[in-house]
Structures are given as C-alpha cells and as structure tokens.
Amino acid sequence: QVQLVESGGGLVQAGGSLRLSCTTSGSIFSFYVMGWYRQAPGKQREMVARVSSSGSTISLDSVKGRFTISSNNAKNTVYLQMDSLKPEDTAVYYCSGERNTGPSWGRGTQVTVSS
C-alpha cells in the first residue's frame, strides 16, 4: 500500500511563509491527481489545491495568489508553497492522492498562523 508522508508544517506569524511537502512511498505516476486539503477545528475538510498528472492545477478561491501547488516527479513529491499566511489558514493540512483503486491520505501536518 502506497503511503503519503507530509512535512513542513509549523507555527508562523501572519504574513509569513511555509512550504509543505508530501512524499509518496511509490511512484507519483501511479496517481492521476495529487492534492492538499485542510481541516480547521470544528470545520469540514476542504480542498486547498490539486494538481493532475497532466500538470493542470486548481485551488481554493481564498488561497489563489498566495498558495502554489507543484510537484517534483523525480522525487515523488508534491509541494504546497504558502505565502502571505493568514490566521484563518490555521488547520491540519493533509496530502491526498487519487488512483484507480481509490484515494490515499497522509496523516496530516499542523499549520498554525498567529496574528
């Protein structure tokens, strides 16, 4: 079973930046979509950004212009560059990959933005 491992979360002040990484235990090419989701306390999990195997991306309106999703296929890694962070970005961020057999999820990494 392919595993997804996130890293890069932490505590940052508003206006700061963080880069999240998600590394797959198998080939990233086995996934047709890779994405980042987040879940804040008391809220539902929401999609933040996704990248398809063709390279096309979509992102949540509230993060457009601030967050960028990218991938390094040679390293089997997907990144989420987060700039101009806001307190409302505070959440647990999860990496997800979709394959024909269904979705796989990482365990999540905490991002906390202080005001």
C-alpha positions as CSV (number, residue, x, y, z in Angstrom):
1,Q,0.0,0.0,0.0
2,V,1.3,3.4,-1.0
3,Q,2.0,5.8,1.8
4,L,1.9,9.6,1.8
5,V,4.0,11.5,4.3
6,E,3.6,15.2,4.9
7,S,6.2,17.5,6.4
8,G,6.9,21.2,6.7
9,G,4.1,22.4,9.0
10,G,4.7,24.6,12.0
11,L,4.0,27.9,13.7
12,V,4.4,31.1,11.7
13,Q,3.3,34.7,12.1
14,A,0.7,36.3,9.8
15,G,2.3,37.3,6.6
16,G,4.9,34.6,6.8
17,S,5.5,31.6,4.5
18,L,5.7,27.8,4.8
19,R,6.3,25.1,2.3
20,L,4.6,21.7,2.8
21,S,6.0,18.6,1.2
22,C,4.2,15.3,0.5
23,T,6.4,12.3,-0.5
24,T,4.9,9.1,-1.8
25,S,6.3,5.7,-0.9
26,G,5.7,4.6,-4.5
27,S,5.8,6.2,-7.9
28,I,3.9,9.5,-8.1
29,F,2.9,8.5,-11.6
30,S,0.5,5.9,-10.1
31,F,-1.7,8.9,-9.0
32,Y,-3.7,10.8,-11.5
33,V,-4.4,13.6,-9.1
34,M,-2.4,14.8,-6.1
35,G,-3.8,17.4,-3.7
36,W,-3.7,19.3,-0.5
37,Y,-6.7,19.5,1.8
38,R,-7.1,21.2,5.2
39,Q,-9.3,20.9,8.2
40,A,-9.7,23.5,10.8
41,P,-11.2,22.8,14.3
42,G,-15.0,22.4,14.0
43,K,-15.0,22.7,10.3
44,Q,-15.2,20.3,7.4
45,R,-12.2,19.2,5.4
46,E,-11.8,21.3,2.3
47,M,-9.7,21.1,-0.8
48,V,-6.9,23.7,-0.9
49,A,-5.2,22.8,-4.2
50,R,-4.8,19.9,-6.6
51,V,-2.5,19.0,-9.5
52,S,-3.3,16.5,-12.1
53,S,-0.9,14.2,-13.9
54,S,-1.1,16.5,-16.9
55,G,0.1,19.4,-14.7
56,S,-3.2,21.3,-14.6
57,T,-4.0,22.9,-11.2
58,I,-7.0,24.2,-9.3
59,S,-7.1,25.9,-6.0
60,L,-9.5,27.3,-3.4
61,D,-10.5,30.9,-4.1
62,S,-9.3,32.1,-0.8
63,V,-5.8,30.9,-1.4
64,K,-5.4,32.0,-5.0
65,G,-2.4,34.3,-5.4
66,R,-1.0,33.1,-2.1
67,F,-0.6,29.3,-2.3
68,T,1.1,27.4,-5.1
69,I,1.0,23.6,-5.7
70,S,3.8,21.9,-7.6
71,S,5.4,18.6,-8.0
72,N,8.8,17.0,-8.5
73,N,8.1,13.7,-10.1
74,A,11.7,12.6,-9.9
75,K,11.4,12.9,-6.1
76,N,7.9,11.6,-5.9
77,T,7.0,14.7,-4.0
78,V,4.2,17.3,-4.2
79,Y,4.7,20.7,-2.6
80,L,2.4,23.4,-1.3
81,Q,4.1,26.8,-1.1
82,M,2.1,29.0,1.2
83,D,2.8,32.8,1.3
84,S,1.1,35.7,2.9
85,L,-0.3,33.3,5.5
86,K,-3.4,34.4,7.5
87,P,-4.7,33.3,10.9
88,E,-7.6,31.7,9.0
89,D,-5.2,29.4,7.2
90,T,-4.6,27.6,10.6
91,A,-5.6,23.9,10.1
92,V,-4.3,20.4,9.8
93,Y,-3.1,20.0,6.2
94,Y,-3.5,16.7,4.5
95,C,-1.9,15.3,1.4
96,S,-4.1,13.1,-0.9
97,G,-3.5,11.1,-4.0
98,E,-6.1,9.5,-6.2
99,R,-5.6,6.3,-8.1
100,N,-7.9,3.9,-9.8
101,T,-8.1,1.9,-6.6
102,G,-9.3,5.0,-4.7
103,P,-7.8,7.8,-2.6
104,S,-4.9,7.7,-0.3
105,W,-4.3,10.1,2.6
106,G,-1.4,11.2,4.7
107,R,-1.7,11.7,8.4
108,G,-1.6,15.5,8.2
109,T,0.7,18.3,9.4
110,Q,-0.3,21.1,11.6
111,V,-0.1,24.7,10.3
112,T,-0.7,27.5,12.9
113,V,-0.7,31.1,11.9
114,S,-0.5,33.6,14.7
115,S,-1.9,37.1,14.4
